[in-house]
Amino acid sequence: MSFYNPHSELDTHEVTNQPPALENYNLYTSDPLLQETVKRESTGSTFENLVYTGAQLGHETCLENGRLANENPPKLKLFDRFGHRIDEVEFHPAYHEMMSQGKGSGLSSIAWEEDAQDGHLHHAALEYMLHQVEAGVCCPLTMTYAGIPVINRSPELRDEWLPKLLSRSYDGRMIPAHLKDGCTMGMAMTEKQGGSDVRANSTKAVKCDDGYLLTGHKWFCSAPMSDAFLTLAYTDAGLSCFFVPRFRPDDSRNSFFVQRLKQKLGNHANASSEIEYRNTWAVLVGEEGRGVATIMDMVHHTRLDTAIAPVSLMRQALVQAIHHARHRSAFQKKLIDQPLMQSVLADLALDLEAGVLTFLHLAHKFDVAAENDDARAYARLAVAVAKFWHNKRCPNFVYECMEALGGAGYVEEGIMPRLYREAPLNSIWEGSGNVICLDILRTFAKEPEAIDLFFHQIAPVLGQNSNLDNCLSDLRDMLGNTASLQANARIIVEKMALSLQASLMLQYAPADIGTQFCETRLGDGRNFVYGAAQIANAESILERIFPEK
């Protein structure tokens, strides 16, 4: 029950026909699609943590913390009051509450915990729920999750750092790691002159008695208050991967200089910075000259979360729109009962369901990949496809949900503007659209078996839907035209994404929903705006997404 009881009777009028605040609900148990898909993709794990975390995240206190963390962005503190250089970032208390909630749930560690079952699947469900409340805190948690497998393969770092990274304890203080119960990790790869072309980097690494000293800069370093970072720098052997802690082994501050914080379109709770290294102490990770190959394992896992994040935003936006439509009347009817509104919301729901099926399918493949080379190769390809497509769908999806609220959706007091500002982000980070497409083409060349595994994944539904069959035929023709692969890369990846989503919808969604997805996304009458297609059984589709109590 909310303790916020506003006055509805004012001197000039009575406030009516306004929806109640959407709060104090369980983000897991109120999502039948999430529950159903997690249960199907699991191998027998239990879900008590998901139920508990879903209740915590949907509580009004946590929702308010998400708002406060976003509305009170971090502040850079270069010096303390005595003039000492400190290079620290100060966060609102709500940010630390959200970080504690996320790390305490196991979001960053559960995939790697000893005897973990379906760890990546549970991680994906936790990421999906937390991101709905506040996206900014997910960045350091994602990078910690993604950095753990790299650290685990480094004998120099594993014993000291792995227990801290696996801990569910959060400690936001700027103190040496050995004084903390739990730590977080970041990543700093790109530079001004190269961006995604990290081989154009200029940062240098020189060997010293107890490690390496780095000199150079990074143009984009998110979560600079993390306890350590993976970064890239050149040795004589080539571009190499290094581990950079905020403190040296003698507990003195490392030479990690924050130049400024980025003023971003969205993602306001997360501190994104520009940094400089000046004889910064570091530990080599992997072999010299193999830096990209080493750090790509971290990138591979961050891409799972950047494929989840847009679907999470879509979920939150659609739930807000459905909630509004159920409580708002216009022209003598509830909005939810207006045929045109039903068409828009149900059309949106088809994309949301396809996205949920896809990212949880991929999370399961990440779990299987630990012991299966085919699953590993397939996941490397398919997660890039999903990242590209989910993020291309997200901005317009969120806009349509915002429009369902009318003018109220465009007002900063609500969550919709925050979701809309966040919507483009994950298409840009961890490989923008063109970079992802080029990575996929490189996978075709380096691991041609991956594309065979992709088609094998879709094979069970061949012949069930002519629209899907025609799409797959077109896709094979395009892949066979090797001279035009790069020019056709975006349409190739789009067809791959839609084919995979259609196959999952046909296998696991109710039959009418799977068929309608294929007709509206792959058929000749494909439309450009949500709500243009006639969606049958709209009420049941929306009830499947967000049941009305």
C-alpha positions in Angstrom: 0.0 0.0 0.0 1.3 3.4 -0.9 1.4 6.1 1.8 1.1 8.8 -0.8 -2.6 9.9 -0.6 -3.0 13.0 -2.8 -6.1 15.2 -2.5 -8.5 14.6 -5.4 -10.9 17.4 -4.5 -9.4 20.8 -5.3 -11.0 24.3 -5.0 -11.8 24.5 -8.7 -12.3 20.8 -9.7 -12.1 17.2 -8.8 -9.2 15.1 -10.2 -10.7 12.1 -12.0 -10.0 9.7 -14.8 -6.3 9.4 -13.9 -4.5 6.1 -13.5 -3.1 5.2 -10.0 0.7 4.9 -9.6 2.1 1.6 -10.9 3.9 0.4 -7.8 4.1 -2.3 -5.2 3.8 -5.1 -7.7 6.1 -8.1 -8.3 8.1 -7.7 -11.6 8.5 -11.5 -11.8 5.1 -12.9 -10.8 3.3 -10.2 -12.8 5.1 -11.3 -15.9 3.6 -14.7 -17.1 5.8 -14.7 -20.2 9.0 -14.3 -18.2 8.0 -17.0 -15.8 6.9 -19.4 -18.5 10.1 -18.9 -20.6 12.5 -19.1 -17.7 10.9 -22.3 -16.5 11.0 -23.9 -20.0 14.7 -22.9 -20.6 15.9 -24.0 -17.2 17.3 -27.4 -16.4 15.6 -27.8 -13.0 16.8 -24.7 -11.0 14.5 -23.0 -8.5 13.2 -19.5 -8.8 12.8 -18.2 -5.2 15.5 -15.5 -5.8 13.7 -14.3 -8.9 10.4 -14.1 -7.0 12.0 -12.3 -4.1 13.9 -9.9 -6.3 10.9 -9.1 -8.4 9.0 -8.1 -5.3 11.9 -5.9 -4.1 12.2 -4.1 -7.4 8.5 -3.4 -7.8 8.2 -1.9 -4.3 7.6 1.8 -4.2 10.8 2.5 -2.3 13.0 0.8 -5.0 11.1 2.5 -7.8 11.7 5.9 -6.0 15.4 5.0 -5.7 15.5 4.5 -9.4 14.0 7.9 -10.1 16.3 9.6 -7.6 19.4 8.0 -9.0 18.5 9.1 -12.5 17.5 12.7 -11.5 20.6 13.3 -9.4 23.5 12.5 -11.7 27.0 11.8 -10.3 29.5 14.6 -9.7 33.2 14.5 -10.4 35.4 15.3 -7.4 39.0 15.8 -8.8 40.4 17.2 -5.5 39.5 17.0 -1.8 39.1 20.1 0.3 42.8 20.1 1.1 43.9 20.1 -2.5 44.9 16.5 -2.8 44.1 14.9 -6.2 41.5 12.1 -5.6 39.7 11.5 -8.9 36.5 10.3 -7.3 32.9 10.3 -8.4 30.1 11.2 -5.9 26.8 9.5 -6.3 23.3 10.1 -4.8 22.5 7.6 -2.0 19.8 6.1 -4.1 22.4 5.0 -6.6 24.2 3.0 -3.9 20.9 1.5 -2.8 20.2 0.3 -6.3 23.8 -1.0 -6.7 23.4 -2.9 -3.4 20.1 -4.3 -4.6 21.6 -5.5 -7.9 24.7 -7.0 -6.5 22.9 -8.5 -3.6 20.5 -10.3 -6.0 23.4 -12.1 -7.6 23.0 -10.3 -10.9 26.7 -9.9 -11.5 27.8 -13.2 -10.0 25.2 -15.9 -10.2 26.4 -17.2 -13.6 29.8 -18.0 -12.1 29.0 -19.1 -8.6 30.1 -22.5 -7.6 27.5 -25.2 -8.3 25.3 -22.6 -10.1 22.6 -24.1 -12.2 21.2 -22.1 -15.2 23.4 -19.2 -14.0 23.3 -17.2 -17.2 19.5 -17.7 -17.5 19.0 -16.4 -13.9 21.4 -13.5 -14.6 19.4 -12.6 -17.7 16.1 -12.6 -15.8 17.6 -10.4 -13.1 19.1 -8.0 -15.6 15.7 -7.8 -17.4 13.9 -6.8 -14.1 16.5 -4.4 -12.7 16.9 -2.6 -16.0 13.2 -1.8 -15.9 13.6 0.1 -12.7 16.9 2.0 -13.4 19.3 1.3 -16.3 22.2 3.3 -15.1 23.2 1.0 -12.3 23.2 -2.0 -14.7 26.4 -0.9 -16.5 28.9 -1.6 -13.7 27.0 -4.8 -12.8 27.1 -6.0 -16.4 30.8 -5.3 -16.7 31.5 -7.1 -13.4 29.5 -10.1 -14.7 31.4 -10.0 -18.0 34.8 -9.5 -16.5 34.7 -12.5 -14.2 35.5 -15.2 -16.9 38.5 -13.2 -18.0 39.9 -12.8 -14.5 39.2 -16.5 -13.8 41.7 -17.5 -16.6 44.4 -15.3 -15.1 46.5 -17.1 -12.5 48.0 -13.7 -11.4 44.6 -12.3 -10.6 42.3 -15.2 -9.9 43.0 -15.9 -6.2 42.9 -12.3 -5.0 40.2 -10.8 -7.2 37.7 -13.6 -8.0 36.2 -13.9 -4.5 35.7 -10.1 -4.4 34.0 -10.1 -7.8 31.8 -13.1 -7.0 30.7 -11.6 -3.6 27.1 -10.4 -3.4 28.3 -7.6 -1.1 28.4 -4.1 -2.5 30.9 -1.5 -1.1 31.0 1.9 -3.0 33.8 3.3 -0.9 37.1 4.4 -2.5 39.4 2.1 -0.6 41.8 -0.8 -1.6 40.0 -3.9 -2.7 41.5 -6.1 0.1 39.6 -4.0 2.6 36.2 -4.7 0.9 34.0 -7.7 1.0 32.9 -7.2 -2.6 34.2 -5.4 -5.7 33.1 -4.3 -9.1 34.8 -4.1 -12.5 34.8 -1.7 -15.5 36.2 -1.6 -19.0 38.1 1.1 -20.9 38.9 0.3 -24.6 38.2 3.1 -27.0 40.2 6.2 -27.7 39.6 9.6 -29.4 41.2 8.8 -32.7 39.8 5.3 -33.2 36.5 4.7 -31.4 35.5 1.1 -32.2 38.6 0.7 -34.2 40.7 -0.2 -31.1 43.7 -1.2 -33.2 44.1 2.5 -33.8 44.8 3.0 -30.1 47.9 4.9 -29.0 48.2 3.9 -25.3 51.6 2.3 -24.5 52.6 -0.2 -21.9 56.2 -0.6 -20.6 57.2 -3.5 -18.5 58.4 -2.7 -15.0 59.6 -4.9 -12.0 56.2 -5.9 -10.8 54.0 -5.4 -13.8 53.5 -2.8 -16.5 53.2 1.0 -16.6 50.6 2.5 -19.0 50.6 5.9 -20.6 47.8 7.2 -22.7 44.1 7.9 -22.6 40.6 6.3 -22.9 37.8 8.4 -24.4 35.1 6.3 -22.8 35.3 4.7 -19.4 32.0 4.0 -17.7 31.7 3.5 -14.0 35.1 4.9 -13.1 34.5 4.2 -9.4 34.8 0.5 -10.1 37.6 -1.2 -8.3 39.5 -2.3 -11.4 39.3 -2.2 -15.2 40.2 -4.2 -18.2 41.9 -2.0 -20.8 44.0 -2.2 -24.0 47.5 -0.8 -24.6 50.4 -1.5 -27.0 53.5 -3.4 -26.0 56.3 -4.2 -28.5 54.4 -7.4 -29.3 51.2 -5.6 -30.2 47.9 -4.6 -28.7 47.5 -6.3 -25.3 45.0 -6.6 -22.5 45.7 -5.2 -19.0 44.1 -5.2 -15.6 44.2 -1.7 -14.0 43.1 -1.5 -10.3 42.3 1.9 -8.7 45.0 1.1 -6.0 48.5 -0.2 -6.3 49.7 -3.2 -4.3 51.1 -0.9 -1.6 47.6 0.6 -1.1 48.6 3.9 -2.8 46.2 5.4 -5.4 47.0 4.3 -8.9 47.6 7.0 -11.5 44.1 6.9 -12.8 43.1 10.4 -13.8 39.5 11.2 -14.6 39.4 14.2 -17.0 35.6 14.7 -17.1 32.2 13.0 -16.9 30.3 12.7 -20.1 27.0 14.7 -20.4 24.9 12.1 -22.0 21.5 12.0 -23.6 20.3 9.5 -21.0 21.8 6.9 -18.7 22.2 9.7 -16.2 22.8 7.7 -13.1 25.8 6.0 -14.6 29.1 7.9 -14.6 30.8 7.7 -18.0 34.1 9.4 -18.1 37.3 10.3 -20.0 40.4 9.1 -18.3 44.2 9.3 -18.7 47.0 6.9 -17.7 50.3 8.4 -16.6 52.7 5.6 -15.6 49.6 3.7 -14.4 50.4 0.4 -12.8 48.8 -2.7 -14.5 48.9 -6.4 -14.8 49.1 -8.2 -18.2 46.0 -10.4 -18.9 46.6 -13.1 -21.4 49.5 -13.0 -23.9 51.1 -9.9 -25.2 49.8 -9.0 -28.6 46.5 -10.9 -28.0 44.6 -8.1 -26.3 41.6 -8.0 -28.6 41.1 -11.7 -28.4 41.4 -11.6 -24.6 39.0 -8.7 -23.9 36.5 -10.0 -26.5 35.4 -12.6 -24.0 34.3 -9.7 -21.8 32.6 -8.0 -24.8 30.8 -11.2 -25.7 29.2 -11.3 -22.3 28.3 -7.6 -22.2 26.6 -8.2 -25.6 24.1 -10.6 -23.9 23.1 -7.8 -21.6 22.9 -5.2 -24.4 20.5 -7.6 -26.1 18.5 -7.9 -22.9 18.4 -4.2 -22.0 16.3 -2.9 -25.0 13.7 -5.7 -24.4 13.6 -4.6 -20.7 12.9 -1.0 -21.7 10.2 -2.3 -24.1 8.6 -4.3 -21.3 8.5 -1.3 -18.9 7.2 1.0 -21.6 4.4 -1.4 -22.7 3.4 -2.2 -19.1 3.1 1.6 -18.4 1.0 2.0 -21.6 -1.3 -1.0 -20.7 -1.7 0.2 -17.1 -2.6 3.7 -18.4 -5.1 2.4 -21.0 -6.8 0.2 -18.4 -7.5 3.2 -16.1 -8.1 6.0 -18.6 -11.3 6.7 -20.4 -12.0 8.6 -23.6 -15.1 8.9 -25.8 -17.2 6.8 -23.3 -14.8 3.9 -23.2 -11.7 2.8 -21.4 -8.7 3.2 -23.7 -8.0 -0.5 -23.4 -11.4 -1.2 -25.0 -10.9 1.0 -28.0 -10.2 -1.2 -31.0 -7.4 1.1 -32.4 -5.6 1.2 -29.0 -5.9 -2.5 -28.8 -4.3 -2.9 -32.2 -1.4 -0.7 -31.2 -0.7 -2.4 -27.9 -1.2 -5.9 -29.2 1.1 -5.2 -32.1 3.8 -4.0 -29.7 3.2 -7.1 -27.5 4.2 -9.3 -30.4 7.7 -7.7 -30.6 8.1 -7.8 -26.8 7.3 -11.6 -26.7 9.7 -12.3 -29.5 12.4 -10.4 -27.7 11.8 -12.2 -24.4 11.9 -15.6 -26.1 15.1 -14.6 -27.9 17.2 -13.3 -25.0 16.2 -16.1 -22.7 16.9 -18.7 -25.4 20.4 -17.1 -25.8 21.0 -17.1 -22.0 20.3 -20.8 -22.0 22.8 -21.3 -24.8 25.4 -19.4 -22.8 24.9 -21.9 -20.0 25.2 -24.8 -22.4 28.3 -23.3 -24.1 30.3 -24.0 -21.0 30.6 -27.6 -22.1 29.5 -27.5 -25.7 31.5 -26.0 -28.6 28.6 -25.9 -31.0 26.5 -23.9 -28.5 29.5 -21.6 -27.9 29.9 -20.9 -31.6 26.1 -20.4 -32.1 25.8 -18.1 -29.1 28.7 -15.9 -30.3 26.8 -15.3 -33.6 23.3 -15.2 -32.4 23.9 -12.8 -29.5 25.3 -10.2 -32.0 22.2 -10.7 -34.2 19.9 -10.2 -31.2 21.8 -7.1 -30.0 21.5 -5.5 -33.4 17.8 -6.2 -33.9 16.4 -5.6 -30.4 18.1 -2.2 -30.2 16.8 -1.2 -33.6 13.3 -2.0 -32.5 13.5 -0.3 -29.1 13.4 3.5 -29.7 10.3 3.5 -31.9 8.6 0.9 -29.6 9.2 3.1 -26.6 7.9 6.2 -28.5 4.7 4.4 -29.4 4.1 3.5 -25.8 4.8 7.1 -24.8 2.2 8.3 -27.3 -0.3 5.9 -25.7 -0.1 8.1 -22.6 -0.7 11.3 -24.6 0.7 14.5 -23.2 1.3 12.9 -19.8 3.8 10.6 -21.5 6.0 13.5 -22.5 6.2 15.0 -19.1 9.5 14.5 -17.1 7.7 13.6 -13.9 6.8 10.2 -15.4 9.1 7.4 -16.4 8.5 7.5 -20.2 11.0 10.3 -21.0 13.7 8.4 -19.1 13.0 5.2 -21.0 13.0 7.2 -24.3 16.4 8.7 -23.6 17.7 5.3 -22.7 16.3 3.6 -25.8 19.2 4.3 -28.3 22.0 3.6 -25.9 22.6 -0.1 -26.2 22.6 0.1 -30.0 25.6 2.4 -29.7 27.6 0.8 -26.8 29.4 -2.5 -27.2 29.4 -2.2 -30.9 27.1 0.1 -32.9 24.9 -1.3 -35.7 27.5 -1.3 -38.5 30.2 -2.6 -36.2 28.0 -5.5 -35.1 27.1 -6.3 -38.7 30.8 -6.4 -39.6 31.5 -8.6 -36.7 28.9 -11.0 -37.9 30.4 -11.1 -41.4 33.8 -11.8 -39.7 32.2 -14.7 -37.9 30.9 -16.1 -41.2 34.5 -16.1 -42.5 36.3 -17.3 -39.3 33.6 -19.8 -38.1 31.5 -20.8 -41.1 30.0 -23.6 -39.0 28.2 -20.9 -37.0 25.9 -20.1 -39.8 25.1 -23.8 -40.2 24.3 -24.0 -36.5 22.1 -21.0 -36.9 20.0 -22.6 -39.7 20.0 -25.8 -37.7 18.4 -23.9 -34.8 15.5 -22.9 -37.1 15.1 -26.3 -38.8 12.4 -27.7 -36.4 9.8 -25.3 -37.8 10.7 -25.5 -41.5 7.5 -26.0 -43.6 5.2 -24.7 -40.9 4.9 -21.2 -42.2 5.4 -20.0 -45.8 6.4 -16.5 -44.7 9.3 -17.9 -42.7 10.3 -20.3 -45.4 10.4 -17.5 -48.0 12.5 -15.4 -45.6 15.0 -18.2 -45.1 15.2 -18.7 -48.9 16.0 -15.0 -49.4 18.6 -15.1 -46.6 20.4 -18.1 -48.2 20.5 -16.3 -51.5 22.0 -13.2 -49.9 24.6 -15.2 -48.1 25.5 -16.9 -51.3 26.2 -13.5 -53.0 29.6 -13.1 -51.3 30.6 -10.1 -53.5 27.8 -8.0 -51.8 27.9 -9.3 -48.3 29.0 -6.0 -46.7 26.6 -3.9 -48.8 23.7 -6.3 -47.8 24.9 -6.8 -44.2 22.0 -4.9 -42.5 19.3 -6.7 -44.4 21.1 -10.0 -43.8 21.2 -9.5 -40.1 17.6 -8.3 -40.0 16.4 -11.4 -41.8 18.5 -13.6 -39.4 16.9 -11.9 -36.4 13.4 -12.1 -37.7 13.9 -15.8 -38.7 15.2 -16.7 -35.3 12.4 -14.8 -33.6 9.8 -16.3 -35.9 11.1 -19.9 -35.2 10.9 -19.3 -31.4 7.4 -17.8 -31.7 6.2 -20.7 -33.8 7.6 -23.2 -31.3 6.7 -21.6 -28.0 4.1 -18.9 -28.3 0.4 -19.8 -28.6 -0.3 -20.8 -32.2 -2.3 -17.8 -33.2 0.4 -15.4 -31.8 3.2 -17.2 -33.6 1.3 -17.1 -36.9 0.4 -13.4 -36.5 4.1 -12.6 -35.8 5.1 -14.3 -39.1 2.4 -12.6 -41.1 3.1 -9.1 -39.7 6.9 -9.2 -39.6 7.7 -11.5 -42.6 4.6 -11.3 -44.9 4.1 -9.3 -48.0 1.8 -6.9 -46.1 4.4 -5.9 -43.6 3.7 -2.4 -42.2 5.9 0.3 -41.0 3.9 1.5 -38.0 2.6 -0.3 -34.9 -1.2 -0.8 -35.0 -1.5 -0.9 -38.8 -2.0 -4.6 -38.8 -5.2 -6.2 -37.6 -4.2 -8.3 -34.5 -6.7 -11.0 -33.5 -7.3 -11.8 -29.9 -5.7 -8.5 -28.7 -7.2 -8.8 -25.2 -5.7 -12.2 -24.5 -2.3 -11.1 -25.9 -2.2 -8.1 -23.5 -3.3 -10.3 -20.6 -0.4 -12.6 -21.4 2.0 -9.7 -21.2 0.6 -8.0 -18.0 -2.4 -9.6 -16.4 -5.1 -7.4 -14.9 -5.6 -8.1 -11.3 
